[in-house]
Amino acid sequence: MLASRIMIVEDEGIIAMDIRKQLEGFGYEVVATAFSGGQAITLANEYKPDLVMMDIVLKGDMDGISAAHAITESLHIPVIFLTAYSDPATLLRAKTTGAYGYLIKPFRPDELHASIEVALYKYQLERRLKESEQWFGKTLHCISDAVIATDAEGVIRFMNPVAETITEQSLEQAKGKLVSELMTLISESSRSVIENPVLSALQSGAVTGIDHPTLFVSQSGLEIPVDDGAAPILDDDGTLLGAVMVFRDITARRQMEHLLRESEERFHSSFELAAIGMALIALDGSFLQVNNALCEILGYTRDELLGSNLRMLTHADHHNKVINHYLWQLVTDVLPTFQIEVECFHKVVGKTVWTMMSASLVRTTDGEPQYFIVQIQNISNRKYAEQQLIYLANHDPLTGLLNRDQFHNRLTQALSSGQRHNRKLAVMYLDLDRFKLINDTLGHRLGDLLLQAVSDRLRTSVRSNDILARLGGDEFIVLLSDINQIDDVARIAQKTLDILTQPFTLEGNDLVVTASIGISIHPDDGKDSHTLLMNADTAMYLAKERGKNNFQFYTLEMTEKSIERMKVERGLRHALAHDELRLHYQPQICTGSGVVISAEALVRWQHPEWGLVYPDRFINVAEETGLIVPIGAWVLREACLQAKTWIENDGPFGSVAVNVSARQFLDTNLFQTVKRTLAETGLNPSVLELEITESAIMQDPENTLQVLHQFQGLGVRLSIDDFGTGYSSLTYLRRFPIQSVKIDRSFVIDLPCDEGSKTLVRAITALAHELKLSVVVEGVETRDQLSFLTFQNSWGAKLRAIVAVMR
């Protein structure tokens, strides 16, 4: 058997290569890879693949859904969508293309394989069905009765060859004419013209026949006795589509009976060879006749079905409430036909088959109900695909847990129930600690396996009536229902932490993870889902701040802190736009000469309502939001301009120090910002001193070394701020191109009384002396402190003292 030929449409080259590798591993032939919608259409026309794997989001003017429309409409090639989007709008657009599958990224190889096999099988079934319909059309051309079909206005759309012969008009000649123009019918007894039954069928919407003998008058004037009748053609919803007329020559009764027998034989042949299941069913539901296709669908032999009843093959409730209802509507002429989805029992115990059941009623010549003609088509594959789409819309594809949207729905329902019954609920917001480190070091595959293993453990830690979901990434959420005591929530949270800290063994790796949990209680901490989730998230961040691997309950203080943070953030954005920031300068004095030799730029915020705001209120917010980058650029420019003014107007000036935060140091544009600012202000680079915190430069020492060398090449002075408060490697300290270190004020406060502080200051001073670095000491407030430091300077170290404290 030849391998199925598949074309990939994916604009991310690495993803396309990975999909290709998986497909070839499954034994498929990948005939082409397209990277845009237009290219996909061109390659599909060239290679005519059996299936197209289509990404929705593509580069260029045409997305995957538009490309799929073009391919399915012109080439009739099945398409499976591969996408990271599962929102309702995208699903609705994708649905209109008639796609054969919808996989949400990331997906597992077995999901990919299953989706392809299902799509190929479904396409083959539909193609066979279409061939069957074409076969029925050819059958109409072969029967000996004349058949004429019209639209709802009585305009001819189809005639079989027999009708062409009798009417002496070809189909091409007759098309577009009214049926009354083509056919003249007269009463054999009165010789008067009678109304064509097609018109009556269209007007009444019912089968119309002529009871008395009728003659058909041909174009050449030949009169042929006919037995005729017409029936409306109705859509599934009862919409009138047109009418069909069937008539035959009844010159001799024997010939008529002979033609009838032939017609019956053709019917039975068509019945038996039909690609879909067909059955004649008595009014009591017992099978009168079945074809081979129906036996294959249900797994029974012909004799087994003929000895059974439709009720035995369907669920009792569904049969009594639905199937009987529709069958009765046929009997009472409420409906001419119907089509419904029915789940049938297969012969294999426990197995069921989803079918599309269509039925119509056959009556005797007297109009009495005789039996039902039932068509049964196996739609199990389609139902499975629909169920998969519904499942993917409500669940996280990686862990199988509920997704964010479905959790919100469940939480809203639980809150409504809790309010009615006055019950407490708890929301636990769980975030894995340092999961990114595992992902970055061991790879995303192992990260996914870990998330799946964590999900399995979380299922065991919650109660059966609780709701567990994955919000995305390494964040999980738990809804605890029917809470009697807050202590119960604490026990569950602690149990969850204990379960997670047990090692995970994944592909030979023993991994230990911890989690931080935030808890909010309904109705105490919020009465709606949004508030509860937000407050639980806030509490989770408090757990992170308090060392991780713990749980914290939400408090009102957290909200006040969050509101304050938002006020400060909005205020900072306004301050940047409206020039509310100010610079104050802290002098640095040489301990040997007592001369001011440099100054440190300190940012302040002159708020129109709050007054002068010190950094301890807004710097952390600026760091968290990234506003520290534009604030730092402003401080740098203002400090350089001020230093330039001092030099030009006041004579010699040593340097101006500007703090660079950890967030600024991670900014890839920092070097260019400094270089551009120096060029624009005209300040000599040697006058500028950048103070970088010890913790910032030690986050990535090798990268730090490269950046510091860039600044060294520019001629800028470099200093380590808050020296001694972080963890420094002496190896890197020796390699860093710095000119000075600043001793943190925490070591100075207790000088000269505290022996420990004295020892540390001496040690740092001695280390700086050996490394030929100058030393800046901040927080000098007393003469005793200055005297002690001056004595240190007599040892040979270059000491500068910040002698006034400015917050």
C-alpha positions in Angstrom: 0.0 0.0 0.0 1.4 3.4 -1.0 2.0 5.8 1.9 -0.4 8.7 2.2 1.0 11.9 0.7 0.9 15.0 3.1 1.8 18.6 2.6 2.9 20.8 5.6 2.0 24.6 5.7 4.0 26.2 8.6 5.9 29.5 8.6 8.2 28.5 11.5 10.9 26.5 9.9 11.9 24.6 13.0 8.3 23.6 13.8 7.8 22.5 10.1 11.0 20.3 10.3 9.8 18.7 13.5 6.3 18.0 12.1 7.9 16.5 8.9 10.1 14.3 11.0 7.2 13.0 13.0 5.1 12.4 9.8 7.9 10.5 8.1 8.3 8.5 11.3 4.7 7.5 11.1 5.3 6.2 7.5 3.7 9.1 5.6 5.3 10.8 2.6 5.7 14.6 3.0 5.5 15.9 -0.6 6.1 19.6 0.1 6.4 22.3 2.8 4.8 25.7 2.3 5.5 28.8 4.4 2.7 31.1 3.3 -0.9 30.9 2.2 -0.2 31.7 -1.5 2.6 29.1 -1.6 0.4 26.5 -0.1 -2.2 26.9 -2.9 0.5 26.7 -5.6 2.1 23.6 -4.1 -1.3 21.9 -3.5 -2.1 22.4 -7.2 1.3 21.0 -8.2 1.5 17.9 -5.9 -2.2 17.1 -5.2 -1.5 15.7 -1.7 -3.9 13.4 0.1 -3.9 15.8 3.2 -2.8 19.3 4.2 -1.5 20.1 7.7 -2.2 23.8 7.9 -1.0 26.4 10.5 -3.7 29.2 10.9 -1.3 32.1 11.6 1.0 32.5 8.5 3.2 35.3 7.3 1.9 37.4 4.5 -1.6 38.6 3.5 -3.3 35.2 3.6 -3.7 33.3 6.8 -4.2 29.5 7.0 -8.0 29.6 7.1 -8.2 31.6 3.8 -5.7 29.2 2.2 -7.7 26.2 3.4 -10.8 27.7 1.8 -9.1 28.0 -1.5 -7.6 24.5 -1.3 -10.8 22.7 -0.2 -13.1 24.5 -2.7 -10.9 24.1 -5.8 -9.0 20.9 -5.1 -11.2 19.1 -2.6 -8.2 18.2 -0.5 -8.8 17.6 3.3 -7.2 20.0 5.7 -6.2 19.6 9.4 -5.4 22.9 11.3 -2.4 23.1 13.6 -2.6 26.2 15.8 -2.0 27.7 19.2 -5.4 29.5 19.1 -8.6 27.9 20.5 -10.7 31.0 21.0 -14.4 30.8 19.7 -13.9 33.3 16.8 -11.0 31.2 15.4 -12.8 28.0 15.8 -15.9 29.4 14.0 -13.8 30.6 11.1 -12.0 27.3 10.9 -15.3 25.4 11.0 -16.6 27.1 7.8 -13.7 25.5 5.8 -15.0 22.0 6.5 -11.7 21.2 8.1 -11.1 17.5 9.1 -9.2 18.3 12.3 -8.1 21.0 14.7 -5.0 20.4 16.8 -4.0 22.8 19.5 -0.2 23.4 19.8 1.7 21.9 21.6 0.3 18.5 20.7 1.7 15.0 21.3 2.8 12.7 18.5 0.0 10.2 19.2 -2.6 13.0 18.9 -1.1 14.1 15.5 -1.1 10.5 14.2 -4.6 9.8 15.4 -5.9 13.1 13.8 -4.3 12.3 10.5 -5.7 8.7 10.4 -9.2 9.9 11.4 -9.1 12.7 8.7 -8.0 10.3 5.9 -10.6 7.7 6.9 -13.4 10.3 7.0 -12.3 11.7 3.6 -12.4 8.3 2.1 -15.9 7.7 3.5 -17.2 11.0 2.1 -15.7 10.2 -1.3 -17.3 6.8 -1.4 -20.6 8.5 -0.4 -20.2 10.9 -3.2 -19.5 8.1 -5.6 -22.6 6.4 -4.3 -24.7 9.5 -5.0 -23.3 9.7 -8.5 -24.2 6.1 -8.9 -27.8 6.8 -7.9 -27.8 9.6 -10.5 -26.7 7.2 -13.2 -29.3 4.8 -12.0 -32.1 7.4 -12.7 -30.7 7.6 -16.3 -31.1 3.8 -16.6 -34.6 3.2 -15.3 -37.4 2.8 -17.9 -39.7 5.4 -16.4 -39.6 8.9 -17.5 -38.3 11.3 -14.8 -38.5 15.0 -14.9 -37.4 17.2 -12.0 -38.1 21.0 -11.7 -37.2 23.7 -9.3 -39.7 25.4 -7.0 -41.0 27.5 -9.9 -41.7 24.6 -12.1 -38.7 25.2 -14.3 -37.2 22.0 -15.7 -33.7 21.1 -14.3 -33.4 17.4 -15.1 -34.8 14.8 -17.5 -33.6 11.2 -17.9 -33.2 9.7 -21.4 -36.7 8.1 -21.3 -38.3 11.4 -20.7 -36.2 12.9 -23.5 -37.5 10.2 -25.8 -41.2 10.6 -24.8 -41.1 14.4 -24.9 -39.0 14.5 -28.0 -36.9 17.1 -26.3 -33.3 16.8 -25.2 -32.3 17.8 -21.7 -30.4 20.8 -23.1 -33.5 21.9 -25.0 -35.9 21.5 -22.1 -33.7 23.1 -19.4 -35.1 26.5 -18.3 -38.6 25.8 -19.7 -41.7 25.6 -17.6 -42.9 22.0 -17.3 -46.3 23.1 -18.6 -44.6 24.4 -21.8 -42.9 21.0 -22.4 -45.8 18.7 -21.6 -49.5 18.7 -22.6 -51.7 16.3 -20.7 -55.3 15.7 -21.6 -58.1 13.6 -20.1 -58.6 10.4 -22.2 -62.4 10.6 -21.7 -63.1 14.3 -22.0 -60.2 15.3 -24.2 -59.8 18.4 -22.1 -56.4 19.7 -21.0 -55.6 18.9 -17.4 -53.2 20.6 -15.0 -49.7 19.2 -14.8 -49.3 17.3 -11.5 -45.9 19.0 -10.9 -47.7 22.4 -10.5 -50.1 20.8 -8.0 -47.3 19.2 -6.0 -45.5 22.5 -5.9 -48.6 24.4 -4.7 -49.8 21.8 -2.2 -46.4 20.5 -1.0 -47.8 17.0 -1.3 -47.6 14.0 -3.6 -50.1 14.6 -6.5 -51.4 11.9 -8.9 -54.1 11.7 -11.6 -56.7 9.1 -10.9 -58.4 9.0 -14.3 -56.7 7.8 -17.6 -54.5 10.4 -19.0 -52.9 11.0 -22.4 -49.5 12.7 -23.0 -49.4 14.6 -26.3 -45.9 14.7 -27.7 -44.4 17.5 -29.9 -45.2 15.5 -33.0 -48.8 15.0 -31.9 -48.5 11.4 -30.8 -50.8 10.5 -27.9 -49.4 8.1 -25.3 -51.4 6.8 -22.4 -49.5 7.4 -19.2 -49.8 6.9 -15.5 -48.2 10.0 -13.9 -47.7 11.6 -10.6 -45.5 14.2 -9.0 -44.0 14.8 -5.5 -42.4 17.8 -3.9 -38.7 17.8 -3.2 -38.1 19.0 0.4 -35.0 19.8 2.3 -34.4 18.3 5.7 -36.0 21.4 7.3 -39.1 21.2 5.1 -38.0 23.9 2.6 -39.5 23.3 -0.9 -36.7 22.7 -3.4 -38.7 21.6 -6.4 -40.7 18.6 -7.6 -40.2 15.4 -9.5 -42.5 13.8 -12.0 -42.4 10.1 -12.9 -44.6 8.7 -15.7 -44.7 5.7 -18.0 -46.5 4.3 -21.0 -49.4 2.1 -20.0 -50.6 0.9 -23.4 -50.7 -2.6 -22.3 -51.3 -3.9 -18.7 -48.8 -6.7 -19.2 -46.1 -4.3 -20.3 -47.0 -2.1 -17.3 -46.6 -5.1 -14.9 -43.4 -6.1 -16.6 -42.0 -2.7 -16.1 -43.1 -2.7 -12.5 -41.3 -5.9 -11.8 -38.2 -4.5 -13.5 -38.4 -1.4 -11.4 -38.7 -3.5 -8.2 -35.7 -5.6 -9.2 -33.7 -2.4 -9.8 -34.8 -1.1 -6.4 -33.7 -4.2 -4.6 -30.4 -4.2 -6.5 -29.8 -0.5 -5.5 -30.9 -1.3 -2.0 -28.5 -4.2 -1.6 -25.5 -2.5 -3.2 -25.9 0.9 -1.4 -22.8 2.1 0.4 -24.8 3.2 3.4 -26.9 1.0 5.6 -30.5 0.5 4.5 -33.5 -1.3 6.0 -37.2 -1.8 5.6 -38.7 -1.7 9.0 -42.3 -2.7 9.9 -44.6 -0.3 11.8 -43.8 -2.2 15.1 -40.1 -1.7 14.6 -39.0 -5.1 13.5 -36.6 -5.5 10.5 -38.2 -6.7 7.3 -35.1 -6.3 5.0 -31.5 -5.2 5.6 -28.5 -4.7 3.3 -24.9 -5.8 3.8 -23.7 -2.3 4.7 -26.1 -2.2 7.7 -24.8 -5.6 8.9 -21.2 -4.3 8.7 -22.1 -1.1 10.6 -23.8 -2.9 13.5 -21.7 -6.1 13.5 -24.7 -8.5 13.2 -25.5 -11.1 10.5 -28.5 -10.6 8.3 -30.5 -13.3 10.1 -29.7 -11.8 13.5 -31.0 -8.4 12.4 -34.1 -9.8 10.7 -34.9 -11.5 14.0 -34.6 -8.3 16.0 -36.3 -5.0 16.6 -35.0 -1.4 16.2 -35.8 -0.9 19.9 -33.2 -3.6 20.8 -30.4 -1.7 19.0 -31.0 1.7 20.7 -31.1 3.1 24.2 -34.6 2.6 25.6 -35.1 6.2 26.7 -33.8 7.6 23.4 -36.0 5.3 21.4 -39.1 6.0 23.4 -38.7 9.8 23.5 -37.1 10.5 20.1 -37.2 7.8 17.5 -40.9 6.8 18.2 -41.8 10.5 18.2 -40.3 11.0 14.7 -41.7 7.7 13.3 -45.2 8.7 14.6 -44.8 12.1 12.7 -44.3 10.1 9.5 -47.4 8.0 10.1 -49.5 11.1 10.9 -48.1 13.0 7.8 -46.6 15.7 10.1 -43.3 15.0 8.3 -42.5 13.4 5.0 -39.1 12.3 6.2 -36.6 13.0 9.0 -33.0 12.8 9.8 -31.5 12.4 13.3 -28.4 11.2 15.0 -28.8 7.9 16.9 -26.4 6.0 19.1 -26.8 2.3 18.3 -25.6 -0.8 20.2 -22.9 -2.8 18.3 -22.9 -6.6 18.5 -19.6 -6.4 20.5 -20.6 -5.9 24.1 -20.0 -2.4 25.4 -19.4 -0.9 21.9 -21.7 1.6 20.4 -21.9 3.2 17.0 -23.0 6.7 16.3 -25.3 6.8 13.2 -27.2 9.3 11.1 -30.7 7.8 10.6 -33.0 9.0 7.8 -36.4 7.5 7.4 -39.5 7.9 5.2 -42.9 6.0 5.2 -44.2 3.8 2.4 -48.0 3.6 2.2 -50.3 1.4 0.2 -52.3 2.6 -2.7 -55.1 3.3 -0.3 -52.8 5.6 1.8 -52.4 3.1 4.7 -49.0 3.0 6.4 -47.1 0.0 5.2 -43.4 0.1 6.3 -40.5 2.5 6.9 -37.5 2.9 4.6 -34.6 3.7 6.8 -31.1 4.8 5.8 -28.3 4.4 8.5 -24.9 6.0 8.0 -21.9 5.4 10.4 -20.8 8.8 11.7 -18.7 7.6 14.7 -15.6 9.2 13.3 -17.2 12.5 12.9 -18.8 12.4 16.4 -15.4 11.4 17.9 -13.8 14.4 16.1 -16.6 16.7 17.5 -16.1 15.4 21.0 -12.3 15.9 20.7 -12.9 19.5 19.7 -15.2 20.1 22.6 -12.7 18.4 24.9 -9.9 20.6 23.6 -12.0 23.7 24.0 -12.5 22.9 27.7 -9.3 21.2 28.8 -5.6 21.8 28.8 -4.1 19.6 26.1 -0.9 18.9 28.0 -2.3 17.8 31.4 -6.0 17.0 30.6 -7.0 19.4 33.4 -9.7 22.0 33.0 -8.5 25.1 31.2 -8.8 28.7 32.4 -12.2 29.4 30.6 -13.8 26.3 31.9 -12.5 26.9 35.4 -14.1 30.3 35.4 -17.4 28.7 34.3 -17.2 26.1 37.1 -16.2 28.7 39.7 -19.1 31.0 38.7 -21.5 28.1 39.1 -20.0 27.1 42.4 -20.3 30.7 43.7 -23.9 30.9 42.7 -24.6 27.6 44.6 -22.5 28.7 47.6 -24.4 32.0 47.9 -27.8 30.2 47.8 -26.8 27.7 50.5 -24.5 30.1 52.5 -21.4 27.9 52.1 -17.8 29.0 52.0 -15.5 28.3 49.1 -11.7 28.5 48.8 -9.5 29.2 45.8 -5.9 28.0 45.9 -3.6 29.6 43.3 -0.5 27.5 42.9 2.7 28.4 41.1 5.8 26.1 40.8 9.0 27.6 42.2 11.9 27.9 39.8 10.2 25.9 37.1 11.8 28.1 34.4 15.2 26.9 35.5 14.2 23.3 34.9 12.8 24.2 31.5 15.9 26.1 30.5 18.4 23.6 31.7 16.7 20.2 31.0 14.6 21.2 28.0 10.9 21.8 27.4 10.1 18.1 26.8 11.2 17.3 30.4 9.4 20.4 31.5 6.2 19.1 29.9 6.6 15.7 31.5 7.1 17.4 34.9 3.9 19.4 34.5 2.0 16.2 33.7 3.5 14.5 36.7 2.6 17.5 38.9 -0.9 17.4 37.6 -1.2 13.7 38.5 -0.1 14.4 42.0 -2.4 17.4 42.4 -5.3 15.2 41.5 -4.5 13.0 44.5 -4.2 15.9 46.9 -7.6 17.4 46.4 -11.0 15.9 47.3 -13.3 14.3 44.7 -15.7 17.2 44.7 -13.0 19.8 44.3 -12.1 21.4 40.9 -8.5 21.4 39.6 -7.4 23.4 36.5 -4.2 24.5 34.8 -4.2 28.2 34.0 -1.1 28.0 31.8 2.6 27.7 32.2 3.4 26.4 35.7 0.3 27.9 37.3 -2.5 25.7 38.7 -5.8 26.6 40.4 -7.9 24.6 42.8 -11.5 25.3 43.9 -12.3 23.8 47.3 -16.0 23.4 47.8 -18.0 23.2 51.1 -15.4 24.6 53.4 -16.4 24.2 57.1 -13.2 25.5 58.8 -10.3 27.6 57.4 -8.0 25.0 59.0 -9.3 22.5 56.5 -7.9 24.7 53.7 -4.6 25.0 55.4 -4.3 21.2 55.8 -5.1 20.7 52.1 -2.6 23.3 51.1 0.1 21.8 53.3 -0.7 18.3 52.1 -0.3 19.7 48.5 3.1 21.2 49.3 4.3 17.9 51.0 3.2 15.8 48.0 5.0 18.0 45.5 8.3 18.1 47.4 8.6 14.3 47.0 11.1 13.7 44.1 10.0 13.1 40.6 11.9 10.6 38.5 11.6 11.5 34.8 13.8 9.9 32.1 16.5 9.2 34.6 16.4 12.6 36.2 15.4 13.0 39.9 13.7 16.4 40.2 12.5 18.1 43.3 10.1 21.0 42.9 8.3 23.2 45.4 5.4 25.5 45.0 4.0 28.8 46.4 0.3 28.8 47.1 -2.0 31.8 47.6 -5.5 31.3 49.1 -8.6 33.4 49.0 -11.9 32.6 50.7 -15.4 33.3 49.5 -17.2 35.4 50.5 -14.7 37.0 52.9 -12.1 37.8 50.2 -14.4 38.4 47.2 -17.9 37.6 45.9 -17.1 37.1 42.2 -14.6 34.8 40.3 -12.4 37.7 39.1 -11.9 39.1 42.6 -11.2 35.7 44.2 -8.6 34.8 41.5 -6.9 38.1 41.7 -6.7 38.0 45.5 -5.4 34.4 45.5 -2.8 35.5 42.9 -1.8 38.3 45.2 -1.4 36.0 48.2 0.7 33.6 46.0 3.2 36.4 45.3 3.4 37.0 49.1 4.3 33.3 49.5 7.0 33.8 46.9 8.4 36.8 48.8 8.4 34.8 52.0 10.8 32.2 50.7 8.7 30.1 48.5 7.4 26.5 49.3 4.7 27.9 51.6 1.1 29.0 51.5 -0.4 32.4 52.4 -4.0 33.5 53.0 -5.1 36.7 51.4 -5.4 39.8 53.6 -6.8 43.3 53.0 -3.3 44.7 53.5 -2.3 42.9 50.3 -5.0 44.8 48.3 -3.9 48.1 49.9 -0.3 47.3 48.9 -1.5 46.4 45.3 -3.5 49.6 45.0 -0.6 51.6 46.3 1.6 49.9 43.7 -0.8 50.8 40.9 -1.1 54.4 42.1 2.7 54.7 42.1 3.0 53.1 38.7 0.4 55.5 37.2 2.1 58.4 38.9 5.5 57.5 37.6 4.3 57.3 34.1 2.7 60.8 34.6 5.9 62.0 36.2 8.0 61.0 33.2 5.6 62.7 30.9 5.3 65.9 32.9 8.8 66.5 34.2 8.1 65.8 37.9 11.4 64.0 38.6 14.2 65.9 40.3 17.9 65.2 41.0 19.7 65.9 44.3 23.4 65.6 44.5 25.3 63.9 47.5 28.9 65.2 47.8 31.8 62.8 48.2 34.7 64.0 50.3 38.3 62.8 50.3 39.0 61.7 53.8 42.6 62.8 53.5 42.1 66.4 52.3 38.5 67.0 53.2 37.9 68.4 49.7 34.7 67.6 47.8 36.0 65.6 44.8 32.8 64.2 43.3 29.0 63.9 43.7 26.4 61.1 43.5 23.1 61.8 41.6 20.1 60.8 43.6 16.6 60.9 42.0 13.6 62.4 43.8 10.0 62.8 42.7 8.2 66.1 43.3 4.6 64.9 43.3 1.9 67.7 43.0 -0.1 66.2 45.8 2.3 63.9 47.8 5.1 66.4 47.9 8.7 65.2 47.7 8.7 61.4 47.3 11.9 59.5 48.2 13.1 56.4 46.2 12.1 53.9 48.9 8.5 54.5 47.8 8.8 54.2 44.1 12.1 52.5 43.0 10.8 48.9 43.6 7.7 49.7 41.5 9.9 51.2 38.8 12.1 48.0 38.8 9.1 45.6 38.6 7.4 47.5 35.8 10.5 48.3 33.8 10.0 52.1 34.2 13.4 52.2 35.8 14.9 52.1 32.2 13.4 55.4 31.0 13.9 56.9 34.6 17.5 55.8 34.5 18.0 57.3 31.1 16.6 60.6 32.3 18.8 60.6 35.5 21.9 59.9 33.3 21.2 62.7 31.0 20.4 65.3 33.7 23.5 64.3 35.7 25.8 64.6 32.7 24.3 68.0 31.9 24.9 69.2 35.5 28.4 67.9 35.6 29.2 69.7 32.3 27.8 72.9 33.8 29.9 72.5 37.0 33.1 72.0 35.0 32.5 74.9 32.7 31.4 77.4 35.5 33.1 76.3 38.7 36.4 74.9 37.7 37.9 71.5 38.3 35.4 68.7 39.1 36.2 65.0 39.8 33.2 62.9 38.7 29.5 62.5 38.9 28.2 59.0 40.0 25.0 57.6 38.6 23.4 54.4 39.9 22.6 51.6 37.5 19.9 49.2 38.8 19.8 45.5 38.1 17.0 45.9 35.6 18.9 48.6 33.7 22.0 46.5 33.6 20.0 43.7 31.9 18.8 46.2 29.2 20.7 45.4 26.0 20.6 49.1 25.0 22.3 50.4 28.2 25.7 50.8 26.5 24.3 52.7 23.5 22.2 54.9 25.9 25.3 55.9 27.9 27.4 56.4 24.7 24.7 58.5 23.1 24.1 60.6 26.2 27.8 61.4 26.6 27.9 62.5 23.0 24.8 64.7 23.2 25.9 66.4 26.4 29.5 66.8 25.5 30.7 65.4 28.9 34.1 63.7 29.0 33.5 60.0 29.7 36.1 60.0 32.5 33.9 62.4 34.5 31.0 59.8 34.6 31.1 57.0 37.1 28.5 54.2 36.9 27.6 52.5 40.2 26.4 49.0 39.7 25.1 46.8 42.6 27.0 43.8 43.5 24.0 41.5 43.1 23.3 42.8 39.6 26.8 42.2 38.2 26.9 38.6 39.7 23.7 37.4 38.0 25.7 36.5 34.9 29.4 37.2 35.5 30.6 36.3 32.0 28.1 38.6 30.3 28.8 41.3 32.9 32.5 41.1 32.1 31.8 41.8 28.4 29.6 44.8 29.2 32.0 46.3 31.7 34.8 46.1 29.2 32.6 48.0 26.7 32.3 50.8 29.3 36.0 50.6 30.0 36.7 51.1 26.4 34.4 54.1 26.4 36.5 55.7 29.2 33.7 55.6 31.8 34.6 55.0 35.5 33.0 51.9 37.1 32.1 51.2 40.7 30.5 48.4 42.6 27.7 49.7 44.8 26.6 48.2 48.2 29.8 46.1 48.3 29.7 43.4 50.9 26.0 42.9 50.9 25.8 40.3 48.2 27.8 37.3 47.1 30.8 38.1 45.0 33.4 35.8 43.5 36.9 37.2 44.2 38.0 35.7 40.9 35.5 37.8 39.0 36.2 40.8 41.2 39.9 40.6 40.1 38.9 40.4 36.5 36.2 43.2 36.5 37.6 46.5 35.1 36.4 48.6 38.0 38.0 51.6 39.6 36.3 51.7 43.0 34.0 49.9 45.5 31.4 51.5 47.7 31.0 50.1 51.3 27.4 49.8 52.2 26.2 52.1 55.0 25.1 49.0 57.0 28.8 48.5 57.8 29.3 52.1 58.9 26.4 52.7 61.3 28.0 51.0 64.3 31.5 52.5 63.7 33.8 52.8 65.5 32.2 51.0 68.5 31.4 47.7 66.9 34.5 45.4 66.4 32.8 43.4 63.7 32.0 46.4 61.6 35.6 47.7 62.1 37.0 44.4 61.0 34.8 44.2 57.9 35.7 47.8 56.9 39.4 47.1 57.4 39.1 43.9 55.4 37.3 45.6 52.5 39.7 48.5 52.5 42.7 46.2 52.5 41.3 44.2 49.7 40.6 47.3 47.7 44.2 48.5 48.4 45.6 45.2 47.1 43.5 45.5 43.9 44.4 49.2 43.5 40.9 50.3 43.9 39.5 53.4 45.6 36.9 53.1 48.3 33.8 55.1 48.9 32.1 54.8 52.3 28.4 55.9 52.5 26.4 56.9 55.5 29.2 58.7 57.4 27.3 60.8 60.0 29.6 61.3 63.0 33.1 62.7 63.6 34.1 59.4 65.2 33.2 57.5 62.0 35.1 60.0 59.9 38.1 59.8 62.1 38.2 56.0 61.9 37.9 56.2 58.1 40.6 58.9 58.0 42.9 56.6 59.9 42.2 53.8 57.4 43.1 56.2 54.6 46.5 56.8 56.2 47.2 53.1 55.4 47.3 54.0 51.7 43.9 53.2 50.5 42.1 55.8 48.5 39.0 56.7 50.6 36.1 58.9 49.8 33.4 59.5 52.4 29.7 60.4 51.8 29.3 62.5 54.9 25.7 63.5 54.8 22.8 61.0 54.6 20.1 61.7 52.0 17.3 59.2 51.6 
